[in-house]
Amino acid sequence: MTETTQMRTPPREGGDSRSPEYRLAMNALSGLREDLFHDAFAYRPLSRTDADGPLARRLPARLKPHAARIPHAVVAALALLCFYAGTVDGRSDGPLTLLSGLVCAVPVLATLVRPVGAFWMSMAATPVVALLSSSWGDWPWLPGAFLCHTAVLVIVAIRTRPRTAAYMWALTAAYGFLNESFWGAGHYGSNSTPLLVLTAFALLLISVWHIRRDARQQVTAEQTVTAHERSRRTLLEERTTIARELHDVVAHHMSVVAIQAEAAPYRVENPPEELERAFATIRENAVAALTELRRVLGVVRAEDYEAPDAPQPTLADLDALLANVRDAGLTVDRAVTGAVRELPPGVELSAYRIVQEALSNSLRHAPGATARVEVSYVLGGLGLRVVNTAIPHNTLVKPARHPATTPVGGLRPHPSTGSGHGITGMRERVSMLNGEMTAGPTDDGGYEVAVFLPVAADRTEGEA
């Protein structure tokens, strides 16, 4: 024997034990009151259309300046059509015929400024047109009222939202049902069913259009936010990497300063007390600066980040870098001009990374081309220039999956797993050193990166 245990649903917070059906009905009534009753005759003028929209682009040139008023012209034309249909339904005498046409046209015109109020005006116009008509063959929607109410439903549905359209259609169906109930189906030929079927299809298509438009806008907004966040994350990651490297460079030299300041007094026999105090002050300042540097830049270190054991690369390591690039298949030459001298560690590191990234881009985006690296030691700074030639015509390159990302100048990119933000990273490095950078295609179809990193002249240069 099977026992069925009926479990009671625990009461909700606040003591609300009503059924789901009751809550659904209350929500529907609340939505109906909000959409069609609350501030129904509020002033909501129809805005102009976009002059660069898809409809305006298809118009002749002489009509494009007036494209913004096309919706208003369409509504006015529908109102004129409803006016004509209303006059056909009127009595033979002139004033009532004109009044019947105006009653059918006014609700359509009202959709331009008070869309929800126009719906109620159309509902009220239906019995008025019937009273003014000389023929009651179609009930309750005479031709003028039929056309007027259909036009109002379509226009208001376009201007509002699908839920409002559903409420308007439901009230229209209720109105038709009540008329048939009171007057009886056998007295007059009811045309509520054709009206409801026609408007149901029209409102369904409009609702689908609304849903697609909202979805397209949401996707566009999400893509914009995603692109912004991706760009922001790229900048933060690059700055984090640079901060780590600078931290290692500066921390190393500050540690050397502290150690040398501590050991200096022991290298002099009977050093003066003032000298000992001076070296002690130097060491204290170096340790304090090192501690503050680690405190400020330590926040950019990941928990799993391990500082490299080897020293950071400098321009002296360019030969090894060029050898690796040549092994990868890129023909590259180097030219050094000016008096070679030792530069600050941050400048040396950034210059090395810039050359490294530029050559990596040449490998990825210009297979078969040749590259040239120019290093110029000038007064007041360091100049870098990395340029590659165009891709040879006999080089087979797989087409890019996204042609919009193909660089100017014919550089067709190979499919790459890189982040694609090498230029951004180089600009970040140059910006942190207050330098200047230009990057772009050359006249012969290649690509060029030119950088200048300022370096303050030291005392030896000033004396020279």
SEZA-243941 format. One record per residue (C-alpha): residue in one letter; x, y, z. Coordinates in steps of 0.1 Angstrom, whole numbers, plus 5000, padded with zeros to 4 digits. Layout:
+------+------+------+------+
: code :   xx :   yy :   zz :
+------+------+------+------+
:    a :    X :    Y :    Z :
...
+------+------+------+------+
***
This chain:
+------+------+------+------+
: code :   xx :   yy :   zz :
+------+------+------+------+
:    m : 5000 : 5000 : 5000 :
:    t : 5014 : 5034 : 4990 :
:    e : 5010 : 5064 : 5013 :
:    t : 5009 : 5099 : 4998 :
:    t : 5022 : 5125 : 5021 :
:    q : 5009 : 5160 : 5013 :
:    m : 5036 : 5186 : 5023 :
:    r : 5025 : 5220 : 5031 :
:    t : 5042 : 5249 : 5016 :
:    p : 5058 : 5270 : 5043 :
:    p : 5044 : 5306 : 5045 :
:    r : 5065 : 5332 : 5028 :
:    e : 5081 : 5361 : 5046 :
:    g : 5056 : 5388 : 5056 :
:    g : 5028 : 5362 : 5060 :
:    d : 5019 : 5361 : 5022 :
:    s : 5002 : 5327 : 5018 :
:    r : 4982 : 5336 : 4987 :
:    s : 4982 : 5312 : 4957 :
:    p : 5005 : 5318 : 4927 :
:    e : 4975 : 5323 : 4905 :
:    y : 4963 : 5351 : 4928 :
:    r : 4997 : 5368 : 4927 :
:    l : 4999 : 5364 : 4889 :
:    a : 4964 : 5381 : 4885 :
:    m : 4974 : 5409 : 4909 :
:    n : 5006 : 5415 : 4889 :
:    a : 4987 : 5416 : 4857 :
:    l : 4962 : 5441 : 4871 :
:    s : 4991 : 5462 : 4885 :
:    g : 5008 : 5462 : 4850 :
:    l : 4975 : 5471 : 4834 :
:    r : 4970 : 5500 : 4858 :
:    e : 5006 : 5512 : 4852 :
:    d : 5005 : 5510 : 4814 :
:    l : 4970 : 5522 : 4805 :
:    f : 4955 : 5540 : 4835 :
:    h : 4983 : 5558 : 4853 :
:    d : 4989 : 5591 : 4837 :
:    a : 4973 : 5579 : 4805 :
:    f : 4971 : 5613 : 4788 :
:    a : 5007 : 5623 : 4796 :
:    y : 5024 : 5644 : 4769 :
:    r : 5049 : 5622 : 4751 :
:    p : 5057 : 5637 : 4717 :
:    l : 5069 : 5615 : 4689 :
:    s : 5106 : 5621 : 4684 :
:    r : 5123 : 5626 : 4651 :
:    t : 5140 : 5597 : 4634 :
:    d : 5177 : 5594 : 4629 :
:    a : 5188 : 5612 : 4598 :
:    d : 5215 : 5585 : 4592 :
:    g : 5191 : 5556 : 4598 :
:    p : 5185 : 5527 : 4574 :
:    l : 5154 : 5543 : 4560 :
:    a : 5169 : 5577 : 4554 :
:    r : 5199 : 5562 : 4536 :
:    r : 5175 : 5547 : 4510 :
:    l : 5158 : 5580 : 4502 :
:    p : 5168 : 5603 : 4473 :
:    a : 5191 : 5631 : 4481 :
:    r : 5164 : 5658 : 4479 :
:    l : 5142 : 5639 : 4504 :
:    k : 5169 : 5632 : 4530 :
:    p : 5167 : 5665 : 4548 :
:    h : 5130 : 5657 : 4555 :
:    a : 5137 : 5621 : 4566 :
:    a : 5133 : 5630 : 4603 :
:    r : 5096 : 5638 : 4598 :
:    i : 5087 : 5606 : 4579 :
:    p : 5069 : 5590 : 4609 :
:    h : 5048 : 5622 : 4614 :
:    a : 5038 : 5622 : 4577 :
:    v : 5028 : 5586 : 4578 :
:    v : 5006 : 5592 : 4609 :
:    a : 4990 : 5622 : 4592 :
:    a : 4983 : 5602 : 4561 :
:    l : 4966 : 5575 : 4582 :
:    a : 4945 : 5601 : 4599 :
:    l : 4934 : 5615 : 4566 :
:    l : 4924 : 5580 : 4555 :
:    c : 4905 : 5574 : 4587 :
:    f : 4887 : 5608 : 4581 :
:    y : 4876 : 5597 : 4547 :
:    a : 4864 : 5563 : 4560 :
:    g : 4845 : 5581 : 4587 :
:    t : 4827 : 5603 : 4563 :
:    v : 4815 : 5574 : 4543 :
:    d : 4798 : 5560 : 4574 :
:    g : 4781 : 5593 : 4583 :
:    r : 4746 : 5604 : 4576 :
:    s : 4736 : 5622 : 4545 :
:    d : 4736 : 5657 : 4561 :
:    g : 4770 : 5675 : 4560 :
:    p : 4777 : 5684 : 4597 :
:    l : 4773 : 5649 : 4611 :
:    t : 4793 : 5634 : 4582 :
:    l : 4821 : 5658 : 4589 :
:    l : 4819 : 5651 : 4627 :
:    s : 4820 : 5613 : 4621 :
:    g : 4852 : 5618 : 4600 :
:    l : 4868 : 5640 : 4627 :
:    v : 4860 : 5615 : 4654 :
:    c : 4878 : 5588 : 4634 :
:    a : 4908 : 5610 : 4626 :
:    v : 4915 : 5627 : 4659 :
:    p : 4926 : 5595 : 4679 :
:    v : 4951 : 5587 : 4651 :
:    l : 4966 : 5622 : 4653 :
:    a : 4967 : 5620 : 4691 :
:    t : 4992 : 5592 : 4689 :
:    l : 5018 : 5618 : 4680 :
:    v : 5016 : 5634 : 4714 :
:    r : 4996 : 5612 : 4738 :
:    p : 4998 : 5576 : 4727 :
:    v : 4980 : 5559 : 4756 :
:    g : 4954 : 5586 : 4757 :
:    a : 4948 : 5580 : 4719 :
:    f : 4939 : 5544 : 4726 :
:    w : 4911 : 5555 : 4750 :
:    m : 4900 : 5581 : 4726 :
:    s : 4897 : 5554 : 4699 :
:    m : 4877 : 5532 : 4722 :
:    a : 4854 : 5560 : 4729 :
:    a : 4851 : 5570 : 4693 :
:    t : 4838 : 5536 : 4683 :
:    p : 4802 : 5540 : 4698 :
:    v : 4801 : 5576 : 4687 :
:    v : 4808 : 5567 : 4651 :
:    a : 4781 : 5541 : 4654 :
:    l : 4755 : 5566 : 4666 :
:    l : 4764 : 5590 : 4638 :
:    s : 4762 : 5563 : 4611 :
:    s : 4732 : 5557 : 4590 :
:    s : 4739 : 5521 : 4585 :
:    w : 4746 : 5495 : 4612 :
:    g : 4754 : 5466 : 4590 :
:    d : 4788 : 5461 : 4607 :
:    w : 4788 : 5461 : 4645 :
:    p : 4805 : 5473 : 4667 :
:    w : 4833 : 5484 : 4644 :
:    l : 4821 : 5504 : 4614 :
:    p : 4847 : 5509 : 4586 :
:    g : 4858 : 5542 : 4599 :
:    a : 4861 : 5530 : 4635 :
:    f : 4876 : 5497 : 4623 :
:    l : 4904 : 5515 : 4605 :
:    c : 4909 : 5541 : 4632 :
:    h : 4913 : 5515 : 4660 :
:    t : 4936 : 5493 : 4640 :
:    a : 4958 : 5522 : 4632 :
:    v : 4959 : 5534 : 4668 :
:    l : 4967 : 5500 : 4681 :
:    v : 4996 : 5496 : 4657 :
:    i : 5011 : 5531 : 4663 :
:    v : 5008 : 5529 : 4701 :
:    a : 5023 : 5494 : 4701 :
:    i : 5053 : 5507 : 4681 :
:    r : 5057 : 5537 : 4705 :
:    t : 5053 : 5517 : 4738 :
:    r : 5063 : 5481 : 4746 :
:    p : 5049 : 5445 : 4740 :
:    r : 5031 : 5444 : 4774 :
:    t : 5012 : 5475 : 4767 :
:    a : 5002 : 5462 : 4733 :
:    a : 4989 : 5430 : 4749 :
:    y : 4968 : 5450 : 4774 :
:    m : 4953 : 5471 : 4746 :
:    w : 4944 : 5440 : 4726 :
:    a : 4928 : 5423 : 4757 :
:    l : 4906 : 5454 : 4764 :
:    t : 4896 : 5455 : 4727 :
:    a : 4886 : 5419 : 4729 :
:    a : 4866 : 5425 : 4761 :
:    y : 4849 : 5455 : 4745 :
:    g : 4838 : 5434 : 4715 :
:    f : 4826 : 5405 : 4737 :
:    l : 4805 : 5429 : 4758 :
:    n : 4789 : 5444 : 4728 :
:    e : 4780 : 5410 : 4714 :
:    s : 4766 : 5400 : 4748 :
:    f : 4744 : 5430 : 4752 :
:    w : 4731 : 5434 : 4717 :
:    g : 4730 : 5398 : 4708 :
:    a : 4748 : 5380 : 4680 :
:    g : 4717 : 5376 : 4659 :
:    h : 4707 : 5412 : 4656 :
:    y : 4738 : 5426 : 4638 :
:    g : 4768 : 5411 : 4620 :
:    s : 4797 : 5413 : 4644 :
:    n : 4831 : 5420 : 4630 :
:    s : 4851 : 5418 : 4663 :
:    t : 4867 : 5386 : 4652 :
:    p : 4883 : 5399 : 4620 :
:    l : 4895 : 5430 : 4640 :
:    l : 4910 : 5409 : 4667 :
:    v : 4927 : 5385 : 4643 :
:    l : 4942 : 5413 : 4622 :
:    t : 4954 : 5433 : 4652 :
:    a : 4968 : 5401 : 4668 :
:    f : 4991 : 5394 : 4639 :
:    a : 5001 : 5431 : 4636 :
:    l : 5009 : 5434 : 4673 :
:    l : 5028 : 5400 : 4673 :
:    l : 5050 : 5413 : 4645 :
:    i : 5056 : 5446 : 4664 :
:    s : 5064 : 5427 : 4696 :
:    v : 5090 : 5406 : 4678 :
:    w : 5105 : 5437 : 4664 :
:    h : 5107 : 5453 : 4699 :
:    i : 5123 : 5422 : 4713 :
:    r : 5149 : 5420 : 4685 :
:    r : 5157 : 5457 : 4688 :
:    d : 5161 : 5455 : 4726 :
:    a : 5183 : 5424 : 4722 :
:    r : 5204 : 5441 : 4696 :
:    q : 5208 : 5472 : 4718 :
:    q : 5217 : 5450 : 4748 :
:    v : 5243 : 5431 : 4728 :
:    t : 5258 : 5463 : 4715 :
:    a : 5260 : 5477 : 4750 :
:    e : 5276 : 5446 : 4763 :
:    q : 5301 : 5445 : 4735 :
:    t : 5310 : 5482 : 4742 :
:    v : 5315 : 5474 : 4779 :
:    t : 5335 : 5443 : 4771 :
:    a : 5358 : 5462 : 4747 :
:    h : 5363 : 5489 : 4773 :
:    e : 5370 : 5464 : 4800 :
:    r : 5394 : 5445 : 4778 :
:    s : 5413 : 5476 : 4769 :
:    r : 5414 : 5487 : 4805 :
:    r : 5425 : 5453 : 4816 :
:    t : 5453 : 5453 : 4790 :
:    l : 5466 : 5486 : 4802 :
:    l : 5465 : 5475 : 4838 :
:    e : 5483 : 5443 : 4830 :
:    e : 5510 : 5461 : 4811 :
:    r : 5514 : 5487 : 4838 :
:    t : 5516 : 5459 : 4864 :
:    t : 5544 : 5442 : 4844 :
:    i : 5563 : 5474 : 4840 :
:    a : 5559 : 5482 : 4877 :
:    r : 5572 : 5448 : 4886 :
:    e : 5602 : 5452 : 4864 :
:    l : 5610 : 5487 : 4876 :
:    h : 5605 : 5475 : 4912 :
:    d : 5631 : 5448 : 4907 :
:    v : 5656 : 5472 : 4890 :
:    v : 5652 : 5500 : 4916 :
:    a : 5651 : 5476 : 4945 :
:    h : 5683 : 5460 : 4934 :
:    h : 5702 : 5493 : 4931 :
:    m : 5688 : 5507 : 4964 :
:    s : 5699 : 5475 : 4981 :
:    v : 5734 : 5479 : 4967 :
:    v : 5734 : 5515 : 4979 :
:    a : 5724 : 5505 : 5014 :
:    i : 5751 : 5477 : 5015 :
:    q : 5779 : 5499 : 5002 :
:    a : 5769 : 5528 : 5026 :
:    e : 5772 : 5503 : 5055 :
:    a : 5805 : 5489 : 5044 :
:    a : 5821 : 5521 : 5033 :
:    p : 5833 : 5532 : 5068 :
:    y : 5852 : 5499 : 5072 :
:    r : 5873 : 5506 : 5041 :
:    v : 5888 : 5537 : 5055 :
:    e : 5913 : 5536 : 5084 :
:    n : 5901 : 5558 : 5113 :
:    p : 5873 : 5575 : 5094 :
:    p : 5861 : 5608 : 5107 :
:    e : 5829 : 5607 : 5128 :
:    e : 5812 : 5630 : 5104 :
:    l : 5819 : 5605 : 5075 :
:    e : 5805 : 5577 : 5096 :
:    r : 5773 : 5596 : 5103 :
:    a : 5770 : 5606 : 5066 :
:    f : 5772 : 5570 : 5055 :
:    a : 5748 : 5559 : 5082 :
:    t : 5723 : 5586 : 5070 :
:    i : 5727 : 5574 : 5034 :
:    r : 5720 : 5538 : 5045 :
:    e : 5690 : 5548 : 5065 :
:    n : 5676 : 5568 : 5037 :
:    a : 5682 : 5540 : 5012 :
:    v : 5665 : 5514 : 5035 :
:    a : 5636 : 5538 : 5041 :
:    a : 5632 : 5544 : 5003 :
:    l : 5634 : 5507 : 4996 :
:    t : 5607 : 5499 : 5022 :
:    e : 5584 : 5526 : 5009 :
:    l : 5590 : 5514 : 4973 :
:    r : 5581 : 5479 : 4982 :
:    r : 5550 : 5491 : 5001 :
:    v : 5537 : 5512 : 4971 :
:    l : 5546 : 5488 : 4943 :
:    g : 5540 : 5456 : 4962 :
:    v : 5503 : 5458 : 4957 :
:    v : 5508 : 5451 : 4920 :
:    r : 5525 : 5418 : 4926 :
:    a : 5504 : 5387 : 4923 :
:    e : 5507 : 5362 : 4951 :
:    d : 5523 : 5336 : 4929 :
:    y : 5547 : 5360 : 4913 :
:    e : 5584 : 5352 : 4917 :
:    a : 5610 : 5377 : 4910 :
:    p : 5635 : 5366 : 4883 :
:    d : 5668 : 5353 : 4896 :
:    a : 5687 : 5366 : 4865 :
:    p : 5693 : 5404 : 4860 :
:    q : 5669 : 5423 : 4838 :
:    p : 5679 : 5425 : 4801 :
:    t : 5695 : 5457 : 4788 :
:    l : 5706 : 5470 : 4754 :
:    a : 5738 : 5450 : 4759 :
:    d : 5717 : 5419 : 4754 :
:    l : 5704 : 5430 : 4720 :
:    d : 5729 : 5407 : 4702 :
:    a : 5714 : 5376 : 4718 :
:    l : 5679 : 5389 : 4711 :
:    l : 5687 : 5394 : 4674 :
:    a : 5703 : 5360 : 4672 :
:    n : 5671 : 5344 : 4685 :
:    v : 5650 : 5364 : 4661 :
:    r : 5672 : 5353 : 4632 :
:    d : 5668 : 5317 : 4643 :
:    a : 5631 : 5322 : 4641 :
:    g : 5633 : 5331 : 4605 :
:    l : 5635 : 5369 : 4604 :
:    t : 5664 : 5386 : 4586 :
:    v : 5673 : 5416 : 4608 :
:    d : 5702 : 5441 : 4608 :
:    r : 5713 : 5464 : 4636 :
:    a : 5729 : 5498 : 4634 :
:    v : 5742 : 5518 : 4664 :
:    t : 5750 : 5555 : 4661 :
:    g : 5764 : 5579 : 4687 :
:    a : 5786 : 5573 : 4717 :
:    v : 5775 : 5541 : 4734 :
:    r : 5771 : 5547 : 4771 :
:    e : 5754 : 5532 : 4801 :
:    l : 5718 : 5545 : 4806 :
:    p : 5695 : 5543 : 4836 :
:    p : 5682 : 5507 : 4842 :
:    g : 5646 : 5517 : 4835 :
:    v : 5655 : 5531 : 4801 :
:    e : 5677 : 5501 : 4792 :
:    l : 5650 : 5477 : 4802 :
:    s : 5622 : 5496 : 4783 :
:    a : 5643 : 5500 : 4752 :
:    y : 5651 : 5463 : 4752 :
:    r : 5614 : 5454 : 4756 :
:    i : 5603 : 5478 : 4729 :
:    v : 5628 : 5463 : 4704 :
:    q : 5617 : 5428 : 4714 :
:    e : 5580 : 5435 : 4709 :
:    a : 5585 : 5453 : 4676 :
:    l : 5605 : 5424 : 4662 :
:    s : 5579 : 5399 : 4675 :
:    n : 5552 : 5419 : 4656 :
:    s : 5574 : 5417 : 4625 :
:    l : 5576 : 5379 : 4629 :
:    r : 5539 : 5375 : 4633 :
:    h : 5525 : 5400 : 4609 :
:    a : 5552 : 5402 : 4582 :
:    p : 5565 : 5367 : 4574 :
:    g : 5592 : 5367 : 4548 :
:    a : 5600 : 5404 : 4553 :
:    t : 5633 : 5419 : 4566 :
:    a : 5638 : 5441 : 4596 :
:    r : 5663 : 5467 : 4607 :
:    v : 5670 : 5480 : 4643 :
:    e : 5685 : 5514 : 4647 :
:    v : 5698 : 5525 : 4681 :
:    s : 5709 : 5561 : 4684 :
:    y : 5727 : 5575 : 4714 :
:    v : 5720 : 5612 : 4712 :
:    l : 5724 : 5641 : 4736 :
:    g : 5695 : 5641 : 4760 :
:    g : 5681 : 5606 : 4753 :
:    l : 5680 : 5574 : 4733 :
:    g : 5664 : 5569 : 4699 :
:    l : 5651 : 5536 : 4686 :
:    r : 5638 : 5527 : 4652 :
:    v : 5625 : 5493 : 4642 :
:    v : 5612 : 5490 : 4606 :
:    n : 5603 : 5460 : 4585 :
:    t : 5597 : 5458 : 4548 :
:    a : 5565 : 5447 : 4531 :
:    i : 5556 : 5410 : 4527 :
:    p : 5571 : 5396 : 4495 :
:    h : 5545 : 5388 : 4468 :
:    n : 5557 : 5352 : 4466 :
:    t : 5551 : 5346 : 4503 :
:    l : 5520 : 5325 : 4510 :
:    v : 5501 : 5338 : 4539 :
:    k : 5469 : 5324 : 4553 :
:    p : 5441 : 5350 : 4551 :
:    a : 5431 : 5367 : 4583 :
:    r : 5399 : 5355 : 4599 :
:    h : 5390 : 5391 : 4606 :
:    p : 5399 : 5414 : 4577 :
:    a : 5390 : 5445 : 4597 :
:    t : 5420 : 5439 : 4619 :
:    t : 5445 : 5438 : 4589 :
:    p : 5470 : 5466 : 4594 :
:    v : 5472 : 5494 : 4568 :
:    g : 5500 : 5489 : 4543 :
:    g : 5492 : 5453 : 4532 :
:    l : 5505 : 5435 : 4563 :
:    r : 5483 : 5405 : 4564 :
:    p : 5485 : 5390 : 4599 :
:    h : 5492 : 5353 : 4605 :
:    p : 5468 : 5337 : 4629 :
:    s : 5484 : 5344 : 4663 :
:    t : 5477 : 5335 : 4698 :
:    g : 5491 : 5368 : 4711 :
:    s : 5469 : 5394 : 4728 :
:    g : 5473 : 5419 : 4699 :
:    h : 5481 : 5447 : 4722 :
:    g : 5519 : 5450 : 4715 :
:    i : 5516 : 5487 : 4703 :
:    t : 5496 : 5495 : 4735 :
:    g : 5523 : 5480 : 4757 :
:    m : 5551 : 5499 : 4739 :
:    r : 5532 : 5532 : 4743 :
:    e : 5527 : 5525 : 4780 :
:    r : 5564 : 5520 : 4785 :
:    v : 5573 : 5552 : 4765 :
:    s : 5546 : 5572 : 4784 :
:    m : 5560 : 5561 : 4818 :
:    l : 5594 : 5575 : 4808 :
:    n : 5579 : 5607 : 4793 :
:    g : 5591 : 5597 : 4759 :
:    e : 5576 : 5600 : 4724 :
:    m : 5566 : 5572 : 4700 :
:    t : 5552 : 5569 : 4665 :
:    a : 5540 : 5537 : 4648 :
:    g : 5525 : 5532 : 4614 :
:    p : 5529 : 5519 : 4579 :
:    t : 5557 : 5531 : 4557 :
:    d : 5554 : 5542 : 4521 :
:    d : 5568 : 5509 : 4507 :
:    g : 5542 : 5488 : 4525 :
:    g : 5562 : 5480 : 4556 :
:    y : 5558 : 5491 : 4592 :
:    e : 5579 : 5514 : 4614 :
:    v : 5581 : 5520 : 4651 :
:    a : 5601 : 5551 : 4662 :
:    v : 5608 : 5559 : 4699 :
:    f : 5627 : 5586 : 4717 :
:    l : 5634 : 5581 : 4754 :
:    p : 5647 : 5611 : 4772 :
:    v : 5677 : 5607 : 4795 :
:    a : 5689 : 5635 : 4818 :
:    a : 5726 : 5644 : 4811 :
:    d : 5749 : 5633 : 4839 :
:    r : 5777 : 5654 : 4854 :
:    t : 5805 : 5638 : 4832 :
:    e : 5786 : 5648 : 4801 :
:    g : 5781 : 5683 : 4814 :
:    e : 5818 : 5687 : 4822 :
:    a : 5827 : 5674 : 4788 :
+------+------+------+------+
***
